[in-house]
């Protein structure tokens, strides 16, 4: 009788919680001003690696805004600011993803764990502890996904930066073109998101009165792009001191490509090494099956 009452109470709580979340989700959301202005602008859409951040505020953004306003400060620390800025992911979407993952765990693990506990005769402390552990893991999983996505984005940025460096070197070698003009023209030739991001920063620096190499250095510091910071230092020598940097730019471009190739080879070697252990286990299992079959045949006479 007690088990039946507990199941009915749990089912009622889940249904009531679902209805409450549905009503909350259907309420009119406060529009995001930057997104609304971007939709009304006649130009290109803002560059964003994460496509989910360009749409209107959804369930994840609402949850993230609630988390920023209500969660304790200890849970809101350790934000990967550089990765989020590189991916174009707002803070509300970051916390919304983390809280949504925890809510999913809190909704599913207690039900499944409770059913197994009742069936196997385990105490309810077991599913409660499993729920806490799973919730902690779910809170940390978005950080791992964002770190991997940011690492891939930085690799893509390095490839584009090598081409951008070559274009600047060509513009400077042609003669009759200044450093700023070479930076703006070279950035406008690309159509990938790194070129568009660099182009936006360089063009904005013209109207803000900031040297373009300083703008690139600020971008590198904000998004964790050391190669872009090195390029900004080289271009600063050309812009402020009039130094001839064409050979330096070409050497830097070559070094970038060599570094990318070396990193890709190391990644391939690491993946090959990780595949070695399953292959050895499968070979050992096959040899064991063959040997055991022969032993059983000998024992059978």
FENJO-V220148 format. One record per residue. N is the residue number from 0. D_FIRST is the distance of its C-alpha to the first C-alpha in Angstrom with 2 decimals. Layout:
BEGIN
N:D_FIRST
N:D_FIRST
END
This chain:
BEGIN
0:0.00
1:3.78
2:5.41
3:5.20
4:6.29
5:8.65
6:10.02
7:10.78
8:12.39
9:14.29
10:15.47
11:16.61
12:18.44
13:20.16
14:21.26
15:22.49
16:24.31
17:25.89
18:27.16
19:28.55
20:30.34
21:31.71
22:33.13
23:34.62
24:36.17
25:37.72
26:39.48
27:43.24
28:44.13
29:47.18
30:49.69
31:51.13
32:54.83
33:56.10
34:54.34
35:55.61
36:59.16
37:59.00
38:58.12
39:61.02
40:63.50
41:65.94
42:66.15
43:63.98
44:60.32
45:59.44
46:59.10
47:55.57
48:54.25
49:50.67
50:50.69
51:47.42
52:49.10
53:51.68
54:49.44
55:48.17
56:45.50
57:42.14
58:38.57
59:39.55
60:42.39
61:40.31
62:37.74
63:40.71
64:42.33
65:39.17
66:38.94
67:42.61
68:42.21
69:38.97
70:38.37
71:39.94
72:43.37
73:42.39
74:40.41
75:43.35
76:45.91
77:47.36
78:47.90
79:50.08
80:52.54
81:55.18
82:52.85
83:51.42
84:54.93
85:56.11
86:53.32
87:53.71
88:50.05
89:49.47
90:47.44
91:44.81
92:44.17
93:43.92
94:41.27
95:39.53
96:39.21
97:37.86
98:35.27
99:34.24
100:33.73
101:31.54
102:29.45
103:29.02
104:27.79
105:25.42
106:23.94
107:23.69
108:23.29
109:20.04
110:18.29
111:19.88
112:19.60
113:15.91
114:15.25
115:17.69
116:16.34
117:12.86
118:14.82
119:17.39
120:15.46
121:17.57
122:17.10
123:16.67
124:20.26
125:21.54
126:20.74
127:21.79
128:25.07
129:25.58
130:25.21
131:27.83
132:30.18
133:29.90
134:30.51
135:33.59
136:34.89
137:34.35
138:36.34
139:39.21
140:39.35
141:41.29
142:43.97
143:44.54
144:44.79
145:47.18
146:49.29
147:49.71
148:50.57
149:53.04
150:54.64
151:55.26
152:56.61
153:58.99
154:60.25
155:60.93
156:62.64
157:64.86
158:66.01
159:66.89
160:68.56
161:70.90
162:72.04
163:72.39
164:74.54
165:76.77
166:77.24
167:78.28
168:80.71
169:82.21
170:82.61
171:84.29
172:86.51
173:87.73
174:89.39
175:89.78
176:86.09
177:84.53
178:81.40
179:79.35
180:80.51
181:79.76
182:76.23
183:75.57
184:77.18
185:75.43
186:72.00
187:72.59
188:73.33
189:69.80
190:66.88
191:64.03
192:61.75
193:63.57
194:66.90
195:65.53
196:64.02
197:67.31
198:69.29
199:67.27
200:67.80
201:71.52
202:72.26
203:70.39
204:72.49
205:75.65
206:74.66
207:73.20
208:76.35
209:74.60
210:76.24
211:74.28
212:74.07
213:72.49
214:69.97
215:69.11
216:68.80
217:66.35
218:64.32
219:64.34
220:63.17
221:60.36
222:58.96
223:59.84
224:62.70
225:65.29
226:67.46
227:67.89
228:68.89
229:71.58
230:72.89
231:73.07
232:75.17
233:77.53
234:77.93
235:78.55
236:81.61
237:82.91
238:82.30
239:83.48
240:86.09
241:87.23
242:86.60
243:86.83
244:83.29
245:83.47
246:83.67
247:80.87
248:78.65
249:79.33
250:78.67
251:75.39
252:74.34
253:75.18
254:73.26
255:70.17
256:70.30
257:70.84
258:67.89
259:65.63
260:66.87
261:66.34
262:62.78
263:61.98
264:63.48
265:61.49
266:58.27
267:59.17
268:59.99
269:56.68
270:54.76
271:56.89
272:56.16
273:52.41
274:52.68
275:54.52
276:51.54
277:49.45
278:52.66
279:53.30
280:49.75
281:50.07
282:53.50
283:52.30
284:49.39
285:51.86
286:54.32
287:51.62
288:50.56
289:54.22
290:54.98
291:51.93
292:52.81
293:56.32
294:55.14
295:52.86
296:55.75
297:58.07
298:55.66
299:55.20
300:58.92
END
